[in-house]
Amino acid sequence: MNLKKNILIISAIMLLVLSIPVMAQDAQDVSETVTEETPEVAAYVNGEEISMQELEQFAGVRNILMQLLQSNQEFASVILQTEAGQNVIEEFRKLKLEQLITNELLVQEAKKRGIEVSNEEMNNIFDQQVNALKQQNNLNDDQLEQAIQNQGFDSMDQYKNMFFENNMNGFLVNKLREEIVNKVEVSDAEAQEFYNNNQEQFKTAEQKRVSHILFDEKEKAEEVLAEINNGADFAEMAKEHSTGPTSENGGDLGFITADERGLDATFRDAAMELNVGEVSSEPVKTQFGFHIIKVTDFREAGVRSFEEVSSQIKSQLRNQKQSQVFQNFVEGLRKDAEIEKNL
């Protein structure tokens, strides 16, 4: 056997032997991230307990550290076996505790206001959850029912009860937020002022409205192009022959620009060379097939009018104002609350 190969094998064995006790020690360190000295209660919020167990579950420190240990043992060892690393873990716990405290305050406030989730709302929420599960996993009703049972649930009703038991506080907080921010409005004057002060955001490049007909074969594209050149209606030809998803609306792709992202560069460049009413002189080949392209409209470069963007501006400003209103509301809750932290 080759000496160099022997040395490599021995080195690999030694590395493995040396790493086993280190990994075992690190795994033990992970399990001891919560020790006997750790308080059972992480915090009191207006007299309500947030247990250390609840914090650990929310923060997921152990899972994070175990994943880190598996992906980068050396880095995990530094985190687990140094004072600086332990400080990072502790600061992360404190961050997650603050989030739990805020959530507890919001839940308390929602209950204080008598906010509830009605049976109708719960049914709508659960229907959305079920539909999402079916779409994400490509399941029908029977397959989803079987998958739920495979997870240890006796029935869909049992899964539904568990779903709301685990998520009801979140739904209450969502309803509370809606109640707090639903009166936020943005006036026309505010939107106009934003528009006037942020003209750069609304500048547009030259745009052309483009339609196309997509073919799998060049010969068929050339045949249809000849028909169009002889007077056949472009949109009708698209509906009849195009293999692309825009066939139903006559091949219309809407307005594009010279630097349009998401379009094949060859297609985009060929389209931008055409004038309104012109059709490409020959099929344009891309990764998707062969295209006949037509430009149907044109917009000069400029600034979009306030009327075009006013609804967009109002939505943006409303979201910003709602976030600020809710943040102020949360700060008020925290200021008036009795909070005792044990970390």
C-alpha positions in Angstrom: 0.0 0.0 0.0 1.2 3.5 -0.8 2.8 5.2 2.2 1.2 8.5 1.5 -2.2 6.8 1.4 -1.4 5.1 4.7 -0.7 8.4 6.3 -3.9 9.9 5.0 -6.0 7.0 6.4 -4.3 7.1 9.8 -4.7 10.9 10.0 -8.4 10.6 9.1 -8.9 7.9 11.8 -7.1 10.0 14.4 -9.2 13.0 13.6 -12.4 10.9 13.9 -11.2 9.4 17.3 -10.3 12.9 18.6 -13.6 14.4 17.5 -15.9 11.9 19.1 -15.3 12.9 22.7 -15.4 16.6 21.7 -18.8 16.2 20.1 -20.0 14.2 23.1 -18.8 17.0 25.4 -20.5 19.6 23.2 -23.7 17.7 23.1 -23.7 17.5 26.9 -23.0 21.3 27.0 -26.0 21.9 24.9 -28.2 19.8 27.2 -26.9 21.9 30.1 -27.7 25.3 28.6 -30.5 25.4 31.2 -29.1 24.3 34.6 -30.4 23.7 38.0 -29.5 27.3 38.8 -31.8 28.6 36.1 -35.0 30.1 37.6 -38.3 28.3 36.8 -40.0 31.6 36.0 -38.3 33.8 33.4 -40.6 36.8 34.1 -43.8 38.1 35.6 -46.0 40.3 33.5 -48.8 42.0 35.5 -48.6 39.0 37.8 -48.8 36.4 35.0 -45.9 34.0 34.7 -43.7 33.4 31.7 -42.0 30.1 32.6 -38.4 29.3 31.7 -39.8 26.3 29.8 -42.0 28.5 27.7 -39.0 30.8 27.0 -36.8 27.8 26.0 -39.5 26.5 23.7 -40.0 29.9 22.1 -36.3 30.7 21.7 -35.3 27.2 20.6 -31.8 27.6 21.9 -31.1 23.9 22.2 -32.2 23.1 18.7 -30.2 26.0 17.3 -27.1 24.8 19.1 -27.5 21.2 18.1 -27.9 22.2 14.4 -24.8 24.4 14.8 -22.9 21.5 16.4 -23.8 19.3 13.4 -22.9 21.9 10.8 -19.8 23.5 12.3 -18.5 21.7 15.4 -15.5 24.0 15.9 -17.7 27.1 16.0 -20.2 25.4 18.2 -17.5 24.5 20.7 -16.5 28.2 20.9 -20.1 29.2 21.6 -20.6 26.4 24.2 -17.2 26.4 26.0 -16.3 30.1 26.3 -17.6 32.9 28.4 -18.2 35.1 25.4 -20.2 32.3 23.7 -22.3 31.9 26.8 -22.9 35.6 26.9 -24.2 35.4 23.3 -26.6 32.7 24.3 -27.8 34.7 27.3 -28.3 37.8 25.2 -30.4 35.9 22.7 -32.5 34.5 25.5 -33.1 38.0 26.8 -34.1 39.2 23.3 -36.7 36.4 22.9 -37.9 37.1 26.5 -38.7 40.7 25.5 -40.7 39.4 22.6 -42.6 37.1 24.9 -43.3 39.9 27.3 -44.7 42.1 24.5 -46.8 39.3 23.3 -48.2 38.6 26.8 -49.1 42.2 27.2 -50.9 42.2 23.9 -52.8 39.1 24.8 -53.8 40.5 28.2 -55.0 43.7 26.5 -57.0 41.8 23.9 -58.7 39.8 26.7 -59.3 42.9 28.7 -61.1 44.5 25.7 -63.2 41.4 25.3 -61.8 40.6 21.9 -62.7 37.1 20.7 -62.4 35.0 17.6 -65.9 33.9 16.5 -66.8 30.4 15.4 -67.3 31.8 11.8 -63.8 33.4 11.9 -62.2 30.2 13.2 -63.9 28.1 10.5 -62.6 30.6 7.9 -59.1 30.5 9.3 -59.0 26.8 9.5 -60.3 26.4 6.0 -57.4 28.6 4.8 -55.0 26.4 6.8 -56.4 23.2 5.3 -56.3 24.6 1.8 -52.7 25.8 2.3 -51.7 22.3 3.5 -53.3 20.7 0.5 -51.7 23.0 -2.0 -48.2 22.9 -0.4 -48.2 19.1 -0.3 -50.3 18.4 -3.4 -52.9 16.4 -1.4 -56.6 15.8 -1.8 -59.1 15.7 1.2 -58.6 12.0 1.8 -54.8 12.2 1.6 -54.7 15.1 4.0 -56.9 13.3 6.5 -54.5 10.3 6.3 -51.5 12.6 6.7 -53.1 14.1 9.8 -53.7 10.7 11.3 -50.1 9.7 10.6 -49.1 12.6 12.8 -50.9 11.0 15.7 -54.3 12.8 15.5 -57.5 10.7 15.7 -59.4 13.1 13.4 -59.4 16.4 11.7 -61.5 17.8 14.5 -58.7 16.9 17.0 -56.1 18.6 14.7 -58.4 21.7 14.5 -58.6 21.9 18.3 -54.9 21.6 18.6 -54.3 24.2 15.9 -56.4 26.8 17.8 -55.1 25.9 21.2 -51.5 26.6 19.9 -52.4 29.7 17.8 -55.4 31.4 19.5 -53.2 34.1 21.2 -51.8 35.0 17.9 -55.2 35.5 16.4 -56.3 37.6 19.4 -53.2 39.8 18.9 -54.0 40.2 15.2 -57.5 41.3 16.0 -56.2 43.7 18.6 -53.8 45.3 16.1 -56.6 45.7 13.6 -58.6 47.5 16.2 -55.8 49.8 17.1 -54.7 50.8 13.5 -58.0 50.5 11.5 -58.7 54.2 12.0 -55.4 55.3 10.5 -55.9 57.3 7.3 -53.8 59.1 4.7 -55.1 62.3 3.2 -54.8 63.4 -0.4 -52.6 66.3 0.9 -50.2 63.9 2.6 -49.9 61.7 -0.5 -49.4 64.8 -2.7 -46.7 66.0 -0.4 -44.9 62.7 -0.6 -45.2 62.6 -4.4 -43.8 66.2 -4.7 -40.8 65.4 -2.4 -40.0 62.0 -4.0 -40.1 62.5 -7.7 -37.2 60.2 -8.3 -39.2 57.2 -7.2 -41.8 57.8 -9.9 -39.5 58.3 -13.0 -40.1 55.8 -15.8 -38.1 54.7 -18.7 -39.4 54.5 -22.3 -42.0 51.7 -22.4 -43.5 49.6 -25.2 -46.5 47.4 -25.0 -45.7 44.0 -26.4 -47.7 41.0 -27.7 -46.2 37.7 -28.8 -47.1 34.4 -30.3 -45.0 31.4 -29.1 -44.3 28.3 -31.1 -42.3 25.1 -30.4 -41.2 24.8 -34.1 -39.7 27.5 -36.3 -41.5 26.2 -39.4 -44.9 26.7 -37.8 -43.9 30.2 -36.6 -42.9 31.2 -40.2 -46.2 29.9 -41.6 -48.2 32.0 -39.1 -46.0 35.0 -39.6 -46.7 34.9 -43.4 -50.4 34.9 -42.6 -50.0 37.9 -40.4 -48.1 39.7 -43.1 -50.9 38.9 -45.5 -53.5 40.6 -43.2 -54.4 38.0 -40.5 -55.3 39.5 -37.1 -52.3 39.2 -34.7 -54.4 38.7 -31.6 -56.6 36.0 -33.2 -53.5 34.2 -34.4 -52.1 34.3 -30.9 -55.4 32.8 -29.5 -55.3 30.1 -32.1 -51.7 29.1 -32.3 -49.6 30.4 -29.3 -48.4 27.8 -26.8 -47.7 30.5 -24.2 -49.8 31.4 -21.2 -50.8 34.7 -22.8 -52.6 33.1 -25.7 -56.1 33.7 -24.2 -55.6 37.5 -24.1 -54.2 37.7 -27.6 -50.6 37.4 -26.6 -50.5 40.7 -24.7 -47.5 41.0 -22.2 -48.2 44.6 -21.2 -45.6 47.3 -21.1 -41.9 46.5 -20.9 -38.7 48.6 -20.7 -35.2 48.2 -22.2 -33.9 46.9 -18.9 -37.0 44.8 -18.0 -36.1 42.0 -15.6 -37.8 38.6 -15.9 -37.8 38.7 -19.6 -35.4 36.8 -21.9 -32.8 39.4 -23.1 -33.0 38.3 -26.7 -36.8 38.7 -26.7 -36.7 42.0 -24.9 -34.1 43.5 -27.2 -36.0 42.4 -30.3 -39.2 43.9 -29.0 -37.6 47.3 -28.1 -36.3 47.7 -31.6 -39.9 47.6 -33.1 -42.1 50.7 -33.5 -45.8 50.7 -32.7 -47.7 48.5 -35.1 -44.6 46.6 -36.3 -44.2 42.9 -36.2 -40.8 41.1 -36.0 -39.6 40.3 -39.5 -38.7 36.7 -38.5 -39.3 34.4 -35.5 -37.2 35.3 -32.5 -35.6 32.3 -30.9 -35.3 32.0 -27.1 -35.0 29.2 -24.5 -38.8 29.0 -24.6 -39.2 28.5 -28.3 -39.9 30.8 -31.3 -41.7 34.1 -31.0 -43.5 36.4 -33.3 -43.4 39.8 -31.6 -45.6 42.9 -32.1 -45.5 46.3 -30.4 -49.0 47.7 -29.9 -48.4 50.9 -27.8 -45.7 53.3 -26.6 -45.0 55.5 -23.5 -42.3 58.1 -23.4 -39.9 58.3 -20.6 -41.0 60.6 -17.8 -42.5 60.9 -14.4 -45.7 59.0 -13.6 -48.6 61.3 -12.8 -49.9 61.6 -9.2 -53.2 60.1 -10.3 -51.3 56.9 -11.5 -49.5 56.4 -8.2 -51.7 58.0 -5.5 -53.2 54.7 -4.4 -49.7 53.2 -4.2 -48.5 56.1 -2.1 -51.4 56.0 0.2 -51.0 52.3 0.8 -47.3 52.8 1.6 -47.9 55.7 3.9 -50.8 54.0 5.6 -48.6 50.9 6.4 -45.9 53.2 7.8 -48.4 55.1 10.0 -50.0 51.9 11.2 -46.7 50.5 12.2 -45.8 53.6 14.1 -49.2 53.8 15.8 -49.0 50.2 16.9 -45.4 50.6 18.1 -46.5 53.6 20.2 -49.4 51.5 21.6 -47.0 48.7 22.6 -44.6 51.1 24.3 -47.6 52.5 26.2 -48.5 49.0 27.4 -45.0 48.3 28.5 -44.7 51.7 30.3 -47.9 51.0 32.4 -47.2 47.3 33.0 -45.6 45.7 36.1 -42.8 43.6 34.6 -40.3 41.6 36.7 -37.6 39.8 34.8 -35.4 37.0 36.3 -32.8 37.0 33.5 
